Amino acid sequence: MSIPEKEKQLIAEFAQYDDWADKYAHLIDLGRKLIKYDENYRNDKYLISGCQSRVWLHAFLDENNKMIMEADSDSEITKGIISLLVWLYSGESPDDILAANENFINEIGLKEHLSPTRSNGLASMLKQIKLYALVFKTKIQQNNNNNG
């Protein structure tokens, strides 16, 4: 499933709920479904700066040059937000991640219903994911140039 298809699915998923209490509950539930984070990556190197809560994000390229992400947070809502982003972008190419427009955030109303500090945290999470994608894109290009 492509990133735009996943975005449509997220928008439809959140549209099922009438009020934000239910949407927050859904977000928290998403966080609870996040794959257990490897404790080896629970350190400052993987901590996302700019978040009110502590959020760790580890990313790597798989054998098909797809970006795989693992994440965790010490806050239920923040863990839900990062789990949503991991679901959306993990398994995608760096190019596709860099090209993504994040319109789904406004479509589901997430940004307007987050506190200013959580909204800044969301921006920091997206920025870190894009930085990983940029680094991996450069790495892929260098490998292609060295092998070509």
C-alpha positions in Angstrom: 0.0 0.0 0.0 1.4 3.4 -1.0 1.7 6.4 1.4 -1.3 8.2 -0.2 -3.4 5.0 0.2 -2.3 4.7 3.8 -3.2 8.3 4.3 -6.7 7.7 2.9 -7.1 4.8 5.2 -6.1 6.9 8.2 -8.5 9.6 7.3 -11.4 7.1 6.9 -10.4 5.5 10.2 -10.5 8.8 12.2 -13.7 9.9 10.4 -15.5 7.0 12.1 -15.3 8.9 15.4 -17.5 11.9 16.1 -15.6 13.5 18.9 -12.0 14.0 19.9 -12.2 12.0 23.1 -12.9 8.9 20.9 -10.1 9.9 18.4 -7.7 10.3 21.3 -8.7 6.9 22.6 -8.1 5.5 19.1 -4.7 7.2 19.0 -3.8 5.7 22.4 -4.9 2.3 21.2 -2.7 2.6 18.1 0.3 3.3 20.5 -0.5 0.2 22.5 -0.2 -1.9 19.3 3.3 -0.6 18.5 5.9 -3.3 18.3 8.0 -3.5 21.4 10.9 -1.1 21.1 14.5 -2.6 21.3 16.0 -1.3 24.5 19.4 -1.0 22.8 17.9 2.1 21.0 16.4 3.7 24.1 19.1 6.3 24.5 19.9 9.9 23.7 21.2 9.1 20.2 17.6 8.1 19.1 15.7 10.6 21.2 13.8 13.2 19.1 14.5 16.7 20.3 11.6 19.2 20.4 9.0 16.8 21.9 7.4 17.5 25.2 7.5 13.7 26.0 10.4 11.5 25.4 10.2 9.9 21.9 12.8 7.5 20.5 13.0 6.7 16.8 15.4 4.2 15.2 15.4 3.7 11.5 17.4 1.5 9.0 17.3 0.4 5.4 16.2 -3.2 4.6 17.6 -5.2 1.8 15.2 -3.6 -0.7 16.2 -0.1 0.3 13.0 0.5 2.2 13.1 2.5 5.4 12.1 0.5 8.5 11.3 2.4 11.7 10.9 1.4 15.3 9.7 3.9 17.9 8.5 4.4 21.5 7.4 7.1 23.8 6.8 7.6 27.5 3.5 9.2 26.9 0.4 7.4 25.6 -0.8 10.1 23.2 2.7 10.7 21.9 3.2 7.0 21.5 0.0 6.9 19.5 1.2 9.8 17.3 4.6 8.2 16.6 2.9 4.8 16.0 0.7 6.4 13.4 3.8 7.9 11.6 5.7 4.6 11.9 2.7 2.7 10.3 2.5 5.3 7.6 6.2 5.6 6.6 7.9 2.3 7.6 8.5 0.0 4.7 8.5 2.9 2.2 11.4 4.2 0.1 13.3 7.3 1.2 12.1 9.0 -2.0 8.4 8.3 -1.3 8.8 9.5 2.3 10.5 12.7 1.2 7.8 13.3 -1.4 4.9 12.8 1.1 2.9 15.9 1.9 1.5 15.2 5.3 -2.0 16.5 4.4 -3.6 13.7 6.4 -2.6 15.6 9.6 -5.0 18.4 8.8 -7.6 16.0 7.2 -8.0 14.1 10.5 -7.8 17.3 12.5 -4.8 16.2 14.5 -2.8 19.4 14.4 -5.7 21.6 15.6 -6.6 19.3 18.5 -3.1 18.9 19.9 -1.6 21.2 22.5 1.0 23.6 21.1 3.8 21.5 22.7 2.4 18.3 21.2 2.0 20.0 17.9 5.6 21.0 18.0 6.5 17.4 18.9 4.6 16.1 15.9 6.6 18.5 13.7 9.8 17.3 15.3 8.8 13.7 14.7 8.1 14.4 11.0 11.3 16.3 10.7 13.3 13.4 12.1 11.7 10.9 9.8 12.5 13.2 6.8 16.1 13.5 8.0 16.5 9.8 8.2 15.0 9.5 4.7 17.4 12.1 3.3 20.4 10.4 4.9 19.3 7.0 3.5 18.6 8.5 0.1 22.1 9.8 0.0 23.5 6.5 1.2 21.6 4.6 -1.6 22.9 7.1 -4.2 26.5 6.7 -3.0 26.1 2.9 -3.1 24.7 3.1 -6.7 27.6 5.4 -7.8 30.2 3.1 -6.2 28.6 0.0 -7.8 27.8 1.6 -11.2 
